[in-house]
Structures are given as structure tokens and as C-alpha cells.
């Protein structure tokens, strides 16, 4: 097991980094209830499309922290992400989709400079068709990406200081799954973004 973080306020620093992460303007995010039994400290943020009529993608990012370390993590922090996106039917039936979706995560982490160990997860593709009196409804297909990893130090930054990069990677996974264009210049921040209520 790695030594615990030297900073006494490691989780406070990590939380500040999470809240300072750059967020694409196509998404609205907010902090939500965090799991209580997985670690002594946790924070969760959820995301949905800023256009409330656009349900292409949504997701959740959870950061867990146990100052004593967890053997399975090989560290004191663990990032857990979920991303869900609607797909065109022809894309959903591609036999390589699951492998491609996993590369979205790997590439997003690399592009954001979010280094981690013990990276693992699952890719789930679902499709549904309607029949009978509901046959006029279009077929629906979705991809779900679930993954977790142990963040590590990089570029001379402590683990808590890198958390904004891991949030960025999660956002990029959702963007790729939703088929959004590369990141534009305009950004918002976790601390200022708010989810609007549907009418």
C-alpha cells in the first residue's frame, strides 16, 4: 500500500480542485448526494446536457477518499465515473462499439493529463424496439460507461491537486459518447454551473 497523503487536508484540497475543473458549455453540472459507505470522505457531481430538450448524454463523477488507504485501490483516492449516451441504431449495432467506447475513456484520461492506476470498468450497450400500439416509437439505443481508477501524482502535483483533470476526463468521455465536437474555447466552472429545473 502507498503511504497516505502527507497533506492533512487532502480531501479539502481535492474538493477545491474538483470545483475548479473546466466544464464544457454543453453540460450543466451540480453536486449531488455522495455514497456514504464506500469511504470516510466522498463527493459526487452529476451532469446533463445544458439544453434540457437534449438528452443525448448524462453522467456522474464520484471521488472517494480514505486517509488510511485501501489495498484494492493501492492509494487513498478513487475516482468512479458513469457516462450514458444515446446512440444512432447503426452505431449501437457496431460489433466494435464496446472496444471503441473504452478507448474514449483511455484517450480522455490521456488528453486531460489524468494519470491513474488500477483502471477498470465495463461498457454496456442496450437497444430497445417498440411493438403493437407503441410501434410508432423510434428504436432507442444507449451506451453506458462505468469505470474507476486510482489517481496518481503527475507533473509535480499532489494527487488532490490533479482532481480537476479527472473531472475534465469524465466530461470528455460524455462529450465523445454524445458525438460533440472538440472542446470549444468557452468554458464554465463547476462552482458556477447550475442545473435548471424542467418545466
Backbone bond lengths (Angstrom), bond angles and torsions (degrees), N, CA, C in turn:
res aa  C-N    CA-C-N  psi(-1)  N-CA   C-N-CA  omega(-1)  CA-C   N-CA-C  phi
1 X - - - 1.465 - - 1.532 109.42 -
2 X 1.326 116.20 140.32 1.458 119.98 177.37 1.516 111.07 -72.05
3 X 1.332 117.60 154.79 1.467 119.91 175.16 1.518 109.80 -61.18
4 X 1.316 116.55 150.41 1.458 119.55 178.17 1.517 108.91 -69.51
5 X 1.343 115.82 159.40 1.457 120.42 -180.00 1.516 110.19 -58.79
6 X 1.343 115.72 136.59 1.450 120.68 -176.94 1.526 111.40 -70.47
7 X 1.335 116.67 -29.66 1.464 120.26 -177.52 1.515 110.77 -71.23
8 X 1.317 116.59 125.19 1.469 120.53 -178.62 1.524 111.15 -62.80
9 X 1.308 116.65 -33.98 1.454 121.40 -177.88 1.525 110.94 -103.22
10 X 1.321 117.07 44.17 1.462 121.52 -174.95 1.524 111.83 -58.14
11 X 1.330 117.28 -44.39 1.461 118.80 -177.40 1.527 111.31 -69.33
12 X 1.329 117.09 -37.46 1.465 120.62 177.02 1.525 110.28 -60.50
13 X 1.332 116.26 -42.27 1.464 120.35 178.69 1.529 110.64 -66.58
14 X 1.324 116.35 -39.77 1.461 120.07 179.60 1.526 110.79 -65.36
15 X 1.320 116.36 -40.73 1.460 121.09 179.30 1.523 110.73 -62.84
16 X 1.319 116.81 -40.27 1.466 120.42 177.95 1.518 110.48 -63.42
17 X 1.330 117.24 -38.85 1.455 120.93 179.15 1.522 111.14 -67.81
18 X 1.329 116.89 -40.57 1.462 120.58 176.61 1.520 110.40 -58.27
19 X 1.323 116.43 -46.01 1.465 120.85 -176.95 1.516 113.06 -71.10
20 X 1.329 117.32 -17.72 1.466 121.02 179.67 1.525 112.49 -93.30
21 X 1.326 117.61 0.40 1.464 121.12 -176.06 1.525 111.46 -65.13
22 X 1.322 115.24 144.24 1.456 121.20 175.88 1.522 109.87 -75.54
23 X 1.321 116.19 134.57 1.462 121.95 -178.07 1.520 109.65 -122.16
24 X 1.330 117.25 132.21 1.461 120.98 176.77 1.527 110.27 -59.07
25 X 1.337 117.95 143.86 1.471 119.81 -178.00 1.523 113.39 -67.58
26 X 1.341 117.70 -15.06 1.465 119.33 178.33 1.518 112.82 -74.01
27 X 1.340 117.35 -10.14 1.458 120.57 -177.17 1.524 111.67 -117.65
28 X 1.319 115.14 146.89 1.461 122.66 169.69 1.522 107.00 -113.79
29 X 1.305 116.14 136.78 1.459 119.79 -178.14 1.526 110.76 -129.25
30 X 1.316 114.88 160.28 1.454 120.46 175.27 1.519 108.70 -157.34
31 X 1.325 115.22 155.07 1.456 119.26 174.68 1.522 108.88 -78.81
32 X 1.319 115.30 139.60 1.451 120.48 -179.98 1.514 110.66 -128.62
33 X 1.321 117.20 -175.98 1.471 120.48 178.98 1.521 110.94 -60.32
34 X 1.319 116.61 133.68 1.460 121.48 179.61 1.524 109.46 -100.28
35 X 1.326 118.35 149.87 1.471 120.19 176.79 1.521 111.11 -60.56
36 X 1.312 116.81 138.95 1.459 121.46 -173.27 1.529 113.85 -99.14
37 X 1.311 117.65 -19.77 1.462 119.80 -171.51 1.525 114.29 -105.14
38 X 1.324 117.62 -5.33 1.455 119.67 -175.51 1.523 113.38 -85.86
39 X 1.332 116.72 -25.56 1.466 120.96 -178.36 1.523 108.56 -162.63
40 X 1.335 117.88 157.98 1.468 120.19 178.46 1.526 113.61 -61.37
41 X 1.329 116.73 -29.82 1.462 120.92 -179.55 1.527 108.70 -130.52
42 X 1.332 116.58 139.67 1.461 120.12 179.95 1.522 109.85 -157.77
43 X 1.322 115.00 150.87 1.457 121.52 173.09 1.520 107.01 -139.21
44 X 1.327 116.42 144.88 1.462 121.19 179.33 1.516 109.48 -132.53
45 X 1.318 116.44 139.20 1.455 121.11 173.17 1.526 108.16 -129.73
46 X 1.319 115.48 145.19 1.456 120.83 179.40 1.523 109.25 -116.85
47 X 1.319 115.82 157.58 1.460 120.72 -179.04 1.515 109.98 -137.01
48 X 1.317 115.00 147.28 1.457 121.50 171.79 1.519 107.01 -146.90
49 X 1.329 117.17 168.19 1.449 120.66 -179.65 1.533 109.74 -66.33
50 X 1.333 116.17 141.35 1.460 120.83 -179.39 1.523 111.46 -64.61
51 X 1.333 116.56 -34.92 1.455 121.08 173.71 1.520 107.32 -80.22
52 X 1.311 117.24 108.48 1.457 120.85 -172.80 1.518 113.36 -68.34
53 X 1.333 117.13 -9.52 1.458 120.42 173.88 1.523 111.18 -90.26
54 X 1.317 116.30 -0.76 1.458 122.25 -178.79 1.525 108.51 -110.24
55 X 1.318 116.39 110.31 1.468 121.04 -178.07 1.525 112.29 -106.17
56 X 1.323 116.07 25.47 1.460 118.30 -174.50 1.516 113.96 -61.18
57 X 1.313 118.36 -34.95 1.469 119.44 -174.31 1.520 111.30 -149.52
58 X 1.324 114.69 150.62 1.457 122.11 174.04 1.523 107.11 -156.44
59 X 1.325 116.04 169.68 1.460 117.34 -179.26 1.510 113.28 -175.94
60 X 1.327 113.77 -179.21 1.473 120.83 -178.51 1.523 108.58 -146.95
61 X 1.330 115.50 139.07 1.463 122.60 177.17 1.521 107.57 -122.66
62 X 1.330 116.79 127.04 1.460 121.75 178.79 1.525 108.63 -123.77
63 X 1.300 115.89 132.20 1.464 121.40 174.56 1.518 108.50 -114.22
64 X 1.335 115.53 122.22 1.462 122.19 179.49 1.525 109.39 -106.80
65 X 1.334 115.97 145.53 1.466 120.09 178.05 1.518 110.36 -142.26
66 X 1.321 114.65 125.14 1.459 121.68 173.81 1.523 107.03 -124.54
67 X 1.337 117.94 108.43 1.473 120.64 -176.56 1.524 113.67 -57.00
68 X 1.330 117.77 -24.35 1.462 121.05 -179.79 1.519 112.51 -84.21
69 X 1.327 116.75 -8.57 1.457 120.01 -178.31 1.515 112.07 81.75
70 X 1.315 115.87 154.50 1.461 122.46 178.53 1.522 107.81 -128.29
71 X 1.318 116.36 127.27 1.458 120.28 -176.65 1.524 112.17 -55.34
72 X 1.346 116.93 -43.75 1.459 120.35 -177.45 1.524 111.60 -65.69
73 X 1.330 117.69 -28.36 1.454 120.80 178.26 1.521 111.72 -81.65
74 X 1.339 115.91 -30.90 1.467 121.94 -169.78 1.523 109.75 61.17
75 X 1.319 115.98 42.04 1.451 121.43 -179.78 1.512 110.76 177.51
76 X 1.328 116.21 -170.61 1.461 120.98 -179.14 1.525 112.98 -109.92
77 X 1.334 117.35 -8.62 1.456 121.87 178.16 1.527 109.26 -122.30
78 X 1.324 116.11 151.22 1.460 121.77 174.13 1.519 108.87 -144.66
79 X 1.323 116.69 125.72 1.460 122.23 175.80 1.520 108.58 -96.11
80 X 1.323 116.28 132.31 1.461 122.38 -179.98 1.524 107.56 -126.96
81 X 1.339 117.28 124.25 1.459 119.66 -176.10 1.524 111.46 -126.10
82 X 1.317 113.54 152.30 1.462 121.85 174.50 1.513 107.32 -137.95
83 X 1.323 116.80 134.70 1.460 121.80 176.07 1.517 108.34 -138.58
84 X 1.320 116.23 137.22 1.463 121.67 179.58 1.514 108.58 -132.89
85 X 1.339 116.48 133.44 1.460 119.78 -178.71 1.519 110.40 -141.92
86 X 1.325 114.68 145.55 1.461 121.15 176.10 1.517 108.72 -80.45
87 X 1.329 116.31 142.49 1.458 121.50 -176.66 1.522 111.02 -124.37
88 X 1.327 114.82 154.22 1.455 119.83 167.79 1.528 107.52 -68.25
89 X 1.336 116.06 147.86 1.468 119.41 -174.91 1.523 111.96 -59.99
90 X 1.338 118.06 -39.59 1.458 119.29 -178.25 1.520 111.59 -67.04
91 X 1.332 116.41 -30.29 1.463 120.00 176.62 1.519 109.90 -71.25
92 X 1.322 116.45 -42.78 1.468 121.03 -177.08 1.521 112.18 -63.63
93 X 1.336 117.59 -27.04 1.464 120.63 -178.33 1.526 112.59 -89.83
94 X 1.306 117.86 0.29 1.465 120.92 177.34 1.527 108.84 -66.84
95 X 1.334 118.50 121.78 1.466 119.97 -177.68 1.522 113.92 -64.68
96 X 1.328 117.54 -15.98 1.460 121.25 179.92 1.522 112.88 -95.41
97 X 1.332 117.18 2.33 1.463 120.00 -173.28 1.517 113.14 -57.83
98 X 1.319 117.94 -43.24 1.464 119.38 -177.35 1.527 111.12 -62.76
99 X 1.348 117.24 -42.25 1.457 119.88 177.19 1.526 111.42 -64.49
100 X 1.339 115.77 -40.71 1.466 119.82 179.15 1.529 110.48 -64.46
101 X 1.331 116.71 -43.02 1.468 120.24 -179.46 1.519 111.04 -61.95
102 X 1.333 117.51 -35.35 1.461 119.17 177.53 1.521 110.89 -66.49
103 X 1.343 116.88 -35.11 1.474 119.24 177.30 1.528 110.81 -66.52
104 X 1.351 117.20 -27.47 1.464 118.63 175.34 1.522 109.86 -58.25
105 X 1.320 116.10 -43.76 1.465 119.97 179.99 1.517 111.23 -67.32
106 X 1.318 116.94 -48.40 1.466 120.88 -178.91 1.528 110.46 -59.87
107 X 1.331 116.68 -45.32 1.465 120.67 -179.10 1.523 111.27 -67.59
108 X 1.342 116.76 -36.91 1.463 120.19 -179.67 1.517 110.53 -65.40
109 X 1.326 117.11 -42.43 1.458 120.42 178.08 1.521 110.86 -63.65
110 X 1.322 116.36 -43.75 1.461 120.44 179.60 1.519 110.98 -63.89
111 X 1.329 116.45 -45.38 1.457 120.66 -178.06 1.518 113.22 -65.22
112 X 1.331 116.69 -31.03 1.464 120.87 -179.63 1.521 112.41 -88.38
113 X 1.326 117.09 -6.33 1.465 119.52 -175.87 1.509 111.41 70.35
114 X 1.341 116.34 29.75 1.467 121.80 -179.49 1.519 108.56 -96.01
115 X 1.306 116.72 90.12 1.458 120.96 -177.69 1.523 110.48 -82.74
116 X 1.335 115.34 140.22 1.447 119.41 179.21 1.514 112.01 -154.46
117 X 1.323 115.83 160.36 1.460 121.86 175.51 1.521 109.23 -118.88
118 X 1.322 116.38 169.53 1.461 122.19 -179.44 1.527 110.45 50.64
119 X 1.347 115.13 48.73 1.459 120.96 179.28 1.529 108.96 -80.74
120 X 1.311 116.54 126.39 1.458 120.43 179.05 1.505 111.11 -151.37
121 X 1.321 116.06 159.42 1.452 118.11 179.40 1.509 112.68 176.20
122 X 1.322 115.41 -175.67 1.456 121.94 179.66 1.524 109.74 -134.63
123 X 1.321 115.49 148.75 1.456 122.71 174.56 1.528 107.08 -117.65
124 X 1.320 116.87 124.37 1.453 121.86 -179.23 1.521 109.59 -120.79
125 X 1.321 116.43 129.66 1.465 121.91 177.77 1.520 107.99 -117.20
126 X 1.328 116.90 128.39 1.460 121.16 179.88 1.527 109.61 -127.94
127 X 1.319 115.72 146.74 1.463 122.06 177.02 1.511 108.49 -137.19
128 X 1.322 116.24 142.79 1.454 120.73 179.38 1.512 111.13 -136.54
129 X 1.305 116.48 142.23 1.464 122.36 177.15 1.523 108.79 -126.24
130 X 1.329 116.11 147.61 1.467 121.53 -178.37 1.526 110.18 -104.95
131 X 1.342 115.95 148.02 1.461 121.10 -176.74 1.524 110.52 -135.99
132 X 1.327 114.95 171.23 1.455 121.21 177.81 1.520 111.67 62.36
133 X 1.326 115.45 -130.90 1.464 119.74 -177.52 1.516 112.76 -67.54
134 X 1.336 117.08 -11.26 1.468 121.32 179.87 1.528 111.71 -106.95
135 X 1.334 116.72 12.38 1.460 120.55 -173.97 1.524 113.82 -65.64
136 X 1.345 116.72 -16.04 1.471 118.52 179.97 1.526 112.24 -79.37
137 X 1.325 116.70 -7.78 1.463 119.25 178.36 1.526 110.27 -78.06
138 X 1.326 116.99 138.16 1.468 118.98 -179.85 1.528 111.66 -69.52
139 X 1.318 116.28 153.93 1.464 120.86 175.96 1.518 109.38 -64.96
140 X 1.331 115.69 146.77 1.460 121.21 179.99 1.523 109.94 -120.86
141 X 1.319 115.35 135.72 1.465 120.89 178.25 1.519 108.95 -134.90
142 X 1.343 115.52 141.54 1.457 120.23 -177.77 1.526 110.02 -139.49
143 X 1.335 115.10 153.36 1.452 121.71 169.67 1.526 107.59 -119.44
144 X 1.317 116.22 136.78 1.462 121.65 177.48 1.519 108.76 -122.51
145 X 1.310 115.20 129.93 1.465 121.92 -178.95 1.521 107.94 -116.15
146 X 1.312 115.89 118.12 1.464 122.00 175.59 1.521 108.06 -119.14
147 X 1.320 116.48 128.93 1.468 119.13 -177.56 1.518 110.11 -154.90
148 X 1.323 115.27 159.68 1.462 121.22 174.90 1.517 108.72 -149.35
149 X 1.327 115.08 156.33 1.461 120.68 178.75 1.521 109.98 -160.92
150 X 1.318 115.43 163.90 1.462 122.33 178.24 1.524 108.90 -100.67
151 X 1.338 118.66 110.51 1.459 121.12 179.01 1.528 111.31 -62.42
152 X 1.322 116.36 145.99 1.459 121.15 178.84 1.520 109.75 -129.42
153 X 1.327 115.41 164.48 1.460 121.22 178.77 1.527 110.07 -65.92
154 X 1.331 116.34 145.69 1.449 121.93 177.46 1.523 109.42 -156.58
155 X 1.310 116.57 147.56 1.467 122.55 177.20 1.523 112.36 55.76
156 X 1.325 116.76 32.35 1.452 120.42 178.15 1.514 114.64 75.89
157 X 1.336 117.30 7.92 1.464 121.80 179.59 1.521 109.90 -95.74
158 X 1.334 116.44 145.32 1.454 119.88 173.88 1.526 108.67 -71.64
159 X 1.321 116.70 164.49 1.463 119.99 179.34 1.530 111.64 -56.84
160 X 1.341 120.59 -48.52 1.472 119.33 178.98 1.525 113.38 -57.67
161 X 1.330 116.90 -35.00 1.467 119.79 -178.47 1.516 113.22 -70.09
162 X 1.325 118.49 -15.93 1.462 121.15 -177.89 1.526 113.22 -92.77
163 X 1.307 118.91 -2.03 1.454 120.22 -170.82 1.524 114.11 -62.45
164 X 1.329 117.79 -30.40 1.456 119.16 177.16 1.530 110.81 -60.66
165 X 1.333 117.19 -31.58 1.462 120.97 178.71 1.531 111.06 -67.17
166 X 1.309 116.37 -36.81 1.453 120.05 -178.99 1.530 111.02 -71.71
167 X 1.321 116.90 -36.22 1.463 120.48 173.58 1.527 109.44 -63.70
168 X 1.319 116.42 -43.69 1.467 121.10 178.38 1.523 110.40 -57.92
169 X 1.321 117.74 -43.63 1.464 121.54 179.96 1.529 110.63 -61.10
170 X 1.337 116.31 -43.44 1.468 120.61 179.06 1.527 111.16 -61.33
171 X 1.316 117.40 -44.96 1.458 121.25 177.81 1.521 110.61 -60.50
172 X 1.335 116.57 -40.57 1.460 120.61 -178.95 1.528 111.31 -66.31
173 X 1.326 117.38 -35.33 1.468 120.32 176.10 1.527 109.90 -60.79
174 X 1.325 117.21 -46.34 1.461 120.18 178.59 1.518 111.24 -62.54
175 X 1.334 116.72 -40.04 1.458 120.60 -179.56 1.528 110.86 -63.68
176 X 1.320 116.79 -44.00 1.457 119.58 178.95 1.523 110.85 -65.18
177 X 1.314 117.15 -42.07 1.458 120.38 179.86 1.523 111.35 -63.21
178 X 1.332 116.61 -33.16 1.459 121.59 -179.66 1.522 112.69 -84.24
179 X 1.329 116.91 -5.02 1.458 120.45 179.55 1.509 113.79 75.03
180 X 1.327 117.60 26.88 1.457 120.90 179.36 1.524 110.88 -76.90
181 X 1.314 115.68 154.49 1.456 121.68 178.54 1.525 109.81 -68.66
182 X 1.340 118.36 164.83 1.468 121.03 177.20 1.522 111.60 -52.13
183 X 1.331 115.60 156.43 1.455 122.29 -173.74 1.525 111.82 -54.05
184 X 1.341 117.75 124.77 1.465 121.05 177.21 1.519 111.16 -77.76
185 X 1.322 116.28 175.91 1.461 119.75 -176.72 1.523 112.23 -75.91
186 X 1.327 117.79 -32.64 1.459 120.00 -178.87 1.512 112.00 -74.79
187 X 1.318 118.57 134.71 1.456 122.38 179.75 1.520 109.92 -137.83
188 X 1.310 114.81 161.25 1.466 121.47 171.26 1.510 106.14 -121.01
189 X 1.312 117.46 -178.74 1.455 120.84 -179.02 1.515 111.15 -127.04
190 X 1.327 115.28 152.26 1.455 120.94 -179.34 1.519 111.07 -53.79
191 X 1.290 117.35 -42.13 1.453 120.80 -175.54 1.511 114.04 -67.09
192 X 1.357 117.64 -23.76 1.456 119.84 -175.71 1.520 113.16 -107.05
193 X 1.318 117.90 -18.56 1.457 120.08 -178.41 1.519 110.16 -74.64
194 X 1.331 115.35 142.88 1.459 120.36 179.05 1.524 108.91 -137.14
195 X 1.313 117.18 145.83 1.446 120.97 176.93 1.508 108.78 -85.43
196 X 1.327 114.82 130.52 1.461 119.51 177.04 1.520 110.51 -81.91
197 X 1.308 116.38 156.01 1.449 121.81 -179.71 1.531 109.59 -93.13
198 X 1.322 116.31 132.40 1.459 119.59 177.68 1.514 110.10 -65.25
199 X 1.320 115.13 144.58 1.454 120.09 179.24 1.522 110.06 -72.63
